[in-house]
Amino acid sequence: MGGCFLQVLTAATMEEGRHVLMIKVTDPFSDEPKTKILIEAGIHAREWISPAVSMYILNLLITDESWRDLLKRTEWYIVPVVNPDGYHYTFTSESARLWRKNRHIEGAKE
């Protein structure tokens, strides 16, 4: 990854015990002031494409040389799946596919 710094943090633990992970990416060798950028994906459980898009952006940040100058001036925080319990639930059955909430008992009521 060259001069980049990647750190995986646990932002929260959800109702069913899954962790909300946050990935921090920046160039630790740059002394420039840094703008902080936050990308949150997978907020609604049935949003299957947004976690993939956030991981694609992460891949560009750490592998594409054309992003290096940007990393000198920015600090990225990417949360690929904000709602991991709900996201997981949408893969459990055909009837669960369109679930959009989290799995907290209060949130589970229609």
Chimera marker file (.cmm) of the C-alpha trace (Angstrom):
<marker_set name="trace">
<marker id="1" x="0.000" y="0.000" z="0.000" r="1" g="1" b="0" radius="0.5"/>
<marker id="2" x="3.019" y="2.288" z="-0.070" r="1" g="1" b="0" radius="0.5"/>
<marker id="3" x="2.673" y="5.485" z="1.986" r="1" g="1" b="0" radius="0.5"/>
<marker id="4" x="-0.987" y="4.944" z="2.919" r="1" g="1" b="0" radius="0.5"/>
<marker id="5" x="-2.328" y="4.011" z="6.276" r="1" g="1" b="0" radius="0.5"/>
<marker id="6" x="-5.325" y="1.745" z="6.676" r="1" g="1" b="0" radius="0.5"/>
<marker id="7" x="-6.923" y="1.062" z="10.043" r="1" g="1" b="0" radius="0.5"/>
<marker id="8" x="-10.030" y="-1.023" z="10.770" r="1" g="1" b="0" radius="0.5"/>
<marker id="9" x="-12.036" y="0.176" z="13.770" r="1" g="1" b="0" radius="0.5"/>
<marker id="10" x="-15.166" y="-1.168" z="15.458" r="1" g="1" b="0" radius="0.5"/>
<marker id="11" x="-17.659" y="1.704" z="15.533" r="1" g="1" b="0" radius="0.5"/>
<marker id="12" x="-20.468" y="-0.188" z="17.323" r="1" g="1" b="0" radius="0.5"/>
<marker id="13" x="-21.865" y="-3.598" z="18.189" r="1" g="1" b="0" radius="0.5"/>
<marker id="14" x="-25.405" y="-4.292" z="17.031" r="1" g="1" b="0" radius="0.5"/>
<marker id="15" x="-28.373" y="-6.062" z="18.640" r="1" g="1" b="0" radius="0.5"/>
<marker id="16" x="-27.403" y="-9.506" z="17.261" r="1" g="1" b="0" radius="0.5"/>
<marker id="17" x="-23.703" y="-9.061" z="18.098" r="1" g="1" b="0" radius="0.5"/>
<marker id="18" x="-22.394" y="-8.053" z="14.679" r="1" g="1" b="0" radius="0.5"/>
<marker id="19" x="-19.844" y="-5.253" z="14.562" r="1" g="1" b="0" radius="0.5"/>
<marker id="20" x="-20.172" y="-2.058" z="12.561" r="1" g="1" b="0" radius="0.5"/>
<marker id="21" x="-16.717" y="-1.695" z="11.062" r="1" g="1" b="0" radius="0.5"/>
<marker id="22" x="-15.138" y="1.585" z="10.014" r="1" g="1" b="0" radius="0.5"/>
<marker id="23" x="-12.065" y="1.728" z="7.796" r="1" g="1" b="0" radius="0.5"/>
<marker id="24" x="-9.793" y="4.760" z="8.086" r="1" g="1" b="0" radius="0.5"/>
<marker id="25" x="-7.466" y="5.559" z="5.188" r="1" g="1" b="0" radius="0.5"/>
<marker id="26" x="-4.963" y="8.407" z="5.048" r="1" g="1" b="0" radius="0.5"/>
<marker id="27" x="-1.346" y="9.200" z="4.233" r="1" g="1" b="0" radius="0.5"/>
<marker id="28" x="0.372" y="9.268" z="7.646" r="1" g="1" b="0" radius="0.5"/>
<marker id="29" x="3.504" y="10.893" z="6.228" r="1" g="1" b="0" radius="0.5"/>
<marker id="30" x="1.768" y="14.080" z="5.081" r="1" g="1" b="0" radius="0.5"/>
<marker id="31" x="1.888" y="17.137" z="7.340" r="1" g="1" b="0" radius="0.5"/>
<marker id="32" x="-0.827" y="18.967" z="5.368" r="1" g="1" b="0" radius="0.5"/>
<marker id="33" x="-4.142" y="19.788" z="7.093" r="1" g="1" b="0" radius="0.5"/>
<marker id="34" x="-6.614" y="17.066" z="6.156" r="1" g="1" b="0" radius="0.5"/>
<marker id="35" x="-10.253" y="17.229" z="5.190" r="1" g="1" b="0" radius="0.5"/>
<marker id="36" x="-12.205" y="14.355" z="6.701" r="1" g="1" b="0" radius="0.5"/>
<marker id="37" x="-14.512" y="12.403" z="4.389" r="1" g="1" b="0" radius="0.5"/>
<marker id="38" x="-17.134" y="9.966" z="5.715" r="1" g="1" b="0" radius="0.5"/>
<marker id="39" x="-18.876" y="7.380" z="3.537" r="1" g="1" b="0" radius="0.5"/>
<marker id="40" x="-21.685" y="5.371" z="5.132" r="1" g="1" b="0" radius="0.5"/>
<marker id="41" x="-23.227" y="2.501" z="3.184" r="1" g="1" b="0" radius="0.5"/>
<marker id="42" x="-25.682" y="-0.281" z="3.903" r="1" g="1" b="0" radius="0.5"/>
<marker id="43" x="-27.885" y="1.936" z="6.066" r="1" g="1" b="0" radius="0.5"/>
<marker id="44" x="-31.075" y="0.207" z="4.980" r="1" g="1" b="0" radius="0.5"/>
<marker id="45" x="-30.847" y="-3.577" z="5.070" r="1" g="1" b="0" radius="0.5"/>
<marker id="46" x="-31.990" y="-4.188" z="1.496" r="1" g="1" b="0" radius="0.5"/>
<marker id="47" x="-29.400" y="-1.819" z="-0.017" r="1" g="1" b="0" radius="0.5"/>
<marker id="48" x="-27.102" y="-4.484" z="-1.391" r="1" g="1" b="0" radius="0.5"/>
<marker id="49" x="-25.185" y="-2.326" z="-3.874" r="1" g="1" b="0" radius="0.5"/>
<marker id="50" x="-24.008" y="0.448" z="-1.521" r="1" g="1" b="0" radius="0.5"/>
<marker id="51" x="-21.618" y="-1.786" z="0.515" r="1" g="1" b="0" radius="0.5"/>
<marker id="52" x="-20.061" y="-2.968" z="-2.764" r="1" g="1" b="0" radius="0.5"/>
<marker id="53" x="-19.646" y="0.613" z="-3.976" r="1" g="1" b="0" radius="0.5"/>
<marker id="54" x="-18.021" y="1.682" z="-0.704" r="1" g="1" b="0" radius="0.5"/>
<marker id="55" x="-15.568" y="-1.221" z="-0.958" r="1" g="1" b="0" radius="0.5"/>
<marker id="56" x="-14.813" y="-0.271" z="-4.571" r="1" g="1" b="0" radius="0.5"/>
<marker id="57" x="-13.934" y="3.261" z="-3.409" r="1" g="1" b="0" radius="0.5"/>
<marker id="58" x="-11.761" y="1.769" z="-0.648" r="1" g="1" b="0" radius="0.5"/>
<marker id="59" x="-9.993" y="-0.380" z="-3.229" r="1" g="1" b="0" radius="0.5"/>
<marker id="60" x="-9.274" y="2.700" z="-5.365" r="1" g="1" b="0" radius="0.5"/>
<marker id="61" x="-7.942" y="4.597" z="-2.360" r="1" g="1" b="0" radius="0.5"/>
<marker id="62" x="-5.405" y="1.919" z="-1.474" r="1" g="1" b="0" radius="0.5"/>
<marker id="63" x="-4.419" y="0.557" z="-4.887" r="1" g="1" b="0" radius="0.5"/>
<marker id="64" x="-4.764" y="3.323" z="-7.492" r="1" g="1" b="0" radius="0.5"/>
<marker id="65" x="-1.662" y="5.536" z="-7.654" r="1" g="1" b="0" radius="0.5"/>
<marker id="66" x="-3.712" y="8.458" z="-9.032" r="1" g="1" b="0" radius="0.5"/>
<marker id="67" x="-5.388" y="8.822" z="-5.605" r="1" g="1" b="0" radius="0.5"/>
<marker id="68" x="-2.058" y="9.295" z="-3.728" r="1" g="1" b="0" radius="0.5"/>
<marker id="69" x="-2.018" y="13.107" z="-3.875" r="1" g="1" b="0" radius="0.5"/>
<marker id="70" x="-5.606" y="13.218" z="-2.627" r="1" g="1" b="0" radius="0.5"/>
<marker id="71" x="-4.661" y="11.071" z="0.374" r="1" g="1" b="0" radius="0.5"/>
<marker id="72" x="-2.052" y="13.648" z="1.393" r="1" g="1" b="0" radius="0.5"/>
<marker id="73" x="-4.881" y="16.161" z="1.942" r="1" g="1" b="0" radius="0.5"/>
<marker id="74" x="-7.711" y="13.898" z="3.106" r="1" g="1" b="0" radius="0.5"/>
<marker id="75" x="-8.594" y="11.370" z="5.783" r="1" g="1" b="0" radius="0.5"/>
<marker id="76" x="-11.258" y="8.856" z="4.732" r="1" g="1" b="0" radius="0.5"/>
<marker id="77" x="-13.657" y="7.011" z="7.024" r="1" g="1" b="0" radius="0.5"/>
<marker id="78" x="-15.649" y="4.293" z="5.275" r="1" g="1" b="0" radius="0.5"/>
<marker id="79" x="-18.432" y="2.334" z="6.976" r="1" g="1" b="0" radius="0.5"/>
<marker id="80" x="-19.357" y="-0.370" z="4.429" r="1" g="1" b="0" radius="0.5"/>
<marker id="81" x="-22.404" y="-1.690" z="6.354" r="1" g="1" b="0" radius="0.5"/>
<marker id="82" x="-24.045" y="0.564" z="8.949" r="1" g="1" b="0" radius="0.5"/>
<marker id="83" x="-26.826" y="-1.987" z="9.548" r="1" g="1" b="0" radius="0.5"/>
<marker id="84" x="-25.077" y="-5.406" z="9.574" r="1" g="1" b="0" radius="0.5"/>
<marker id="85" x="-27.896" y="-7.284" z="11.346" r="1" g="1" b="0" radius="0.5"/>
<marker id="86" x="-30.538" y="-6.121" z="8.876" r="1" g="1" b="0" radius="0.5"/>
<marker id="87" x="-28.182" y="-6.604" z="5.917" r="1" g="1" b="0" radius="0.5"/>
<marker id="88" x="-27.481" y="-10.191" z="6.987" r="1" g="1" b="0" radius="0.5"/>
<marker id="89" x="-31.207" y="-10.856" z="7.511" r="1" g="1" b="0" radius="0.5"/>
<marker id="90" x="-32.046" y="-9.920" z="3.902" r="1" g="1" b="0" radius="0.5"/>
<marker id="91" x="-29.957" y="-12.872" z="2.724" r="1" g="1" b="0" radius="0.5"/>
<marker id="92" x="-31.766" y="-15.438" z="4.916" r="1" g="1" b="0" radius="0.5"/>
<marker id="93" x="-34.911" y="-15.994" z="2.843" r="1" g="1" b="0" radius="0.5"/>
<marker id="94" x="-36.887" y="-14.760" z="-0.150" r="1" g="1" b="0" radius="0.5"/>
<marker id="95" x="-39.457" y="-13.131" z="2.141" r="1" g="1" b="0" radius="0.5"/>
<marker id="96" x="-36.703" y="-11.227" z="3.997" r="1" g="1" b="0" radius="0.5"/>
<marker id="97" x="-35.170" y="-9.760" z="0.816" r="1" g="1" b="0" radius="0.5"/>
<marker id="98" x="-37.038" y="-6.426" z="1.013" r="1" g="1" b="0" radius="0.5"/>
<marker id="99" x="-36.505" y="-5.894" z="4.755" r="1" g="1" b="0" radius="0.5"/>
<marker id="100" x="-35.219" y="-2.350" z="5.277" r="1" g="1" b="0" radius="0.5"/>
<marker id="101" x="-34.972" y="-1.899" z="9.050" r="1" g="1" b="0" radius="0.5"/>
<marker id="102" x="-32.495" y="-3.025" z="11.661" r="1" g="1" b="0" radius="0.5"/>
<marker id="103" x="-33.137" y="-6.103" z="13.839" r="1" g="1" b="0" radius="0.5"/>
<marker id="104" x="-33.770" y="-4.279" z="17.134" r="1" g="1" b="0" radius="0.5"/>
<marker id="105" x="-37.105" y="-5.447" z="18.596" r="1" g="1" b="0" radius="0.5"/>
<marker id="106" x="-38.533" y="-1.892" z="18.455" r="1" g="1" b="0" radius="0.5"/>
<marker id="107" x="-37.340" y="-1.497" z="14.858" r="1" g="1" b="0" radius="0.5"/>
<marker id="108" x="-38.780" y="-4.861" z="13.834" r="1" g="1" b="0" radius="0.5"/>
<marker id="109" x="-42.398" y="-3.777" z="14.267" r="1" g="1" b="0" radius="0.5"/>
<marker id="110" x="-44.243" y="-2.946" z="11.056" r="1" g="1" b="0" radius="0.5"/>
<link id1="1" id2="2" r="1" g="1" b="0" radius="0.2"/>
<link id1="2" id2="3" r="1" g="1" b="0" radius="0.2"/>
<link id1="3" id2="4" r="1" g="1" b="0" radius="0.2"/>
<link id1="4" id2="5" r="1" g="1" b="0" radius="0.2"/>
<link id1="5" id2="6" r="1" g="1" b="0" radius="0.2"/>
<link id1="6" id2="7" r="1" g="1" b="0" radius="0.2"/>
<link id1="7" id2="8" r="1" g="1" b="0" radius="0.2"/>
<link id1="8" id2="9" r="1" g="1" b="0" radius="0.2"/>
<link id1="9" id2="10" r="1" g="1" b="0" radius="0.2"/>
<link id1="10" id2="11" r="1" g="1" b="0" radius="0.2"/>
<link id1="11" id2="12" r="1" g="1" b="0" radius="0.2"/>
<link id1="12" id2="13" r="1" g="1" b="0" radius="0.2"/>
<link id1="13" id2="14" r="1" g="1" b="0" radius="0.2"/>
<link id1="14" id2="15" r="1" g="1" b="0" radius="0.2"/>
<link id1="15" id2="16" r="1" g="1" b="0" radius="0.2"/>
<link id1="16" id2="17" r="1" g="1" b="0" radius="0.2"/>
<link id1="17" id2="18" r="1" g="1" b="0" radius="0.2"/>
<link id1="18" id2="19" r="1" g="1" b="0" radius="0.2"/>
<link id1="19" id2="20" r="1" g="1" b="0" radius="0.2"/>
<link id1="20" id2="21" r="1" g="1" b="0" radius="0.2"/>
<link id1="21" id2="22" r="1" g="1" b="0" radius="0.2"/>
<link id1="22" id2="23" r="1" g="1" b="0" radius="0.2"/>
<link id1="23" id2="24" r="1" g="1" b="0" radius="0.2"/>
<link id1="24" id2="25" r="1" g="1" b="0" radius="0.2"/>
<link id1="25" id2="26" r="1" g="1" b="0" radius="0.2"/>
<link id1="26" id2="27" r="1" g="1" b="0" radius="0.2"/>
<link id1="27" id2="28" r="1" g="1" b="0" radius="0.2"/>
<link id1="28" id2="29" r="1" g="1" b="0" radius="0.2"/>
<link id1="29" id2="30" r="1" g="1" b="0" radius="0.2"/>
<link id1="30" id2="31" r="1" g="1" b="0" radius="0.2"/>
<link id1="31" id2="32" r="1" g="1" b="0" radius="0.2"/>
<link id1="32" id2="33" r="1" g="1" b="0" radius="0.2"/>
<link id1="33" id2="34" r="1" g="1" b="0" radius="0.2"/>
<link id1="34" id2="35" r="1" g="1" b="0" radius="0.2"/>
<link id1="35" id2="36" r="1" g="1" b="0" radius="0.2"/>
<link id1="36" id2="37" r="1" g="1" b="0" radius="0.2"/>
<link id1="37" id2="38" r="1" g="1" b="0" radius="0.2"/>
<link id1="38" id2="39" r="1" g="1" b="0" radius="0.2"/>
<link id1="39" id2="40" r="1" g="1" b="0" radius="0.2"/>
<link id1="40" id2="41" r="1" g="1" b="0" radius="0.2"/>
<link id1="41" id2="42" r="1" g="1" b="0" radius="0.2"/>
<link id1="42" id2="43" r="1" g="1" b="0" radius="0.2"/>
<link id1="43" id2="44" r="1" g="1" b="0" radius="0.2"/>
<link id1="44" id2="45" r="1" g="1" b="0" radius="0.2"/>
<link id1="45" id2="46" r="1" g="1" b="0" radius="0.2"/>
<link id1="46" id2="47" r="1" g="1" b="0" radius="0.2"/>
<link id1="47" id2="48" r="1" g="1" b="0" radius="0.2"/>
<link id1="48" id2="49" r="1" g="1" b="0" radius="0.2"/>
<link id1="49" id2="50" r="1" g="1" b="0" radius="0.2"/>
<link id1="50" id2="51" r="1" g="1" b="0" radius="0.2"/>
<link id1="51" id2="52" r="1" g="1" b="0" radius="0.2"/>
<link id1="52" id2="53" r="1" g="1" b="0" radius="0.2"/>
<link id1="53" id2="54" r="1" g="1" b="0" radius="0.2"/>
<link id1="54" id2="55" r="1" g="1" b="0" radius="0.2"/>
<link id1="55" id2="56" r="1" g="1" b="0" radius="0.2"/>
<link id1="56" id2="57" r="1" g="1" b="0" radius="0.2"/>
<link id1="57" id2="58" r="1" g="1" b="0" radius="0.2"/>
<link id1="58" id2="59" r="1" g="1" b="0" radius="0.2"/>
<link id1="59" id2="60" r="1" g="1" b="0" radius="0.2"/>
<link id1="60" id2="61" r="1" g="1" b="0" radius="0.2"/>
<link id1="61" id2="62" r="1" g="1" b="0" radius="0.2"/>
<link id1="62" id2="63" r="1" g="1" b="0" radius="0.2"/>
<link id1="63" id2="64" r="1" g="1" b="0" radius="0.2"/>
<link id1="64" id2="65" r="1" g="1" b="0" radius="0.2"/>
<link id1="65" id2="66" r="1" g="1" b="0" radius="0.2"/>
<link id1="66" id2="67" r="1" g="1" b="0" radius="0.2"/>
<link id1="67" id2="68" r="1" g="1" b="0" radius="0.2"/>
<link id1="68" id2="69" r="1" g="1" b="0" radius="0.2"/>
<link id1="69" id2="70" r="1" g="1" b="0" radius="0.2"/>
<link id1="70" id2="71" r="1" g="1" b="0" radius="0.2"/>
<link id1="71" id2="72" r="1" g="1" b="0" radius="0.2"/>
<link id1="72" id2="73" r="1" g="1" b="0" radius="0.2"/>
<link id1="73" id2="74" r="1" g="1" b="0" radius="0.2"/>
<link id1="74" id2="75" r="1" g="1" b="0" radius="0.2"/>
<link id1="75" id2="76" r="1" g="1" b="0" radius="0.2"/>
<link id1="76" id2="77" r="1" g="1" b="0" radius="0.2"/>
<link id1="77" id2="78" r="1" g="1" b="0" radius="0.2"/>
<link id1="78" id2="79" r="1" g="1" b="0" radius="0.2"/>
<link id1="79" id2="80" r="1" g="1" b="0" radius="0.2"/>
<link id1="80" id2="81" r="1" g="1" b="0" radius="0.2"/>
<link id1="81" id2="82" r="1" g="1" b="0" radius="0.2"/>
<link id1="82" id2="83" r="1" g="1" b="0" radius="0.2"/>
<link id1="83" id2="84" r="1" g="1" b="0" radius="0.2"/>
<link id1="84" id2="85" r="1" g="1" b="0" radius="0.2"/>
<link id1="85" id2="86" r="1" g="1" b="0" radius="0.2"/>
<link id1="86" id2="87" r="1" g="1" b="0" radius="0.2"/>
<link id1="87" id2="88" r="1" g="1" b="0" radius="0.2"/>
<link id1="88" id2="89" r="1" g="1" b="0" radius="0.2"/>
<link id1="89" id2="90" r="1" g="1" b="0" radius="0.2"/>
<link id1="90" id2="91" r="1" g="1" b="0" radius="0.2"/>
<link id1="91" id2="92" r="1" g="1" b="0" radius="0.2"/>
<link id1="92" id2="93" r="1" g="1" b="0" radius="0.2"/>
<link id1="93" id2="94" r="1" g="1" b="0" radius="0.2"/>
<link id1="94" id2="95" r="1" g="1" b="0" radius="0.2"/>
<link id1="95" id2="96" r="1" g="1" b="0" radius="0.2"/>
<link id1="96" id2="97" r="1" g="1" b="0" radius="0.2"/>
<link id1="97" id2="98" r="1" g="1" b="0" radius="0.2"/>
<link id1="98" id2="99" r="1" g="1" b="0" radius="0.2"/>
<link id1="99" id2="100" r="1" g="1" b="0" radius="0.2"/>
<link id1="100" id2="101" r="1" g="1" b="0" radius="0.2"/>
<link id1="101" id2="102" r="1" g="1" b="0" radius="0.2"/>
<link id1="102" id2="103" r="1" g="1" b="0" radius="0.2"/>
<link id1="103" id2="104" r="1" g="1" b="0" radius="0.2"/>
<link id1="104" id2="105" r="1" g="1" b="0" radius="0.2"/>
<link id1="105" id2="106" r="1" g="1" b="0" radius="0.2"/>
<link id1="106" id2="107" r="1" g="1" b="0" radius="0.2"/>
<link id1="107" id2="108" r="1" g="1" b="0" radius="0.2"/>
<link id1="108" id2="109" r="1" g="1" b="0" radius="0.2"/>
<link id1="109" id2="110" r="1" g="1" b="0" radius="0.2"/>
</marker_set>
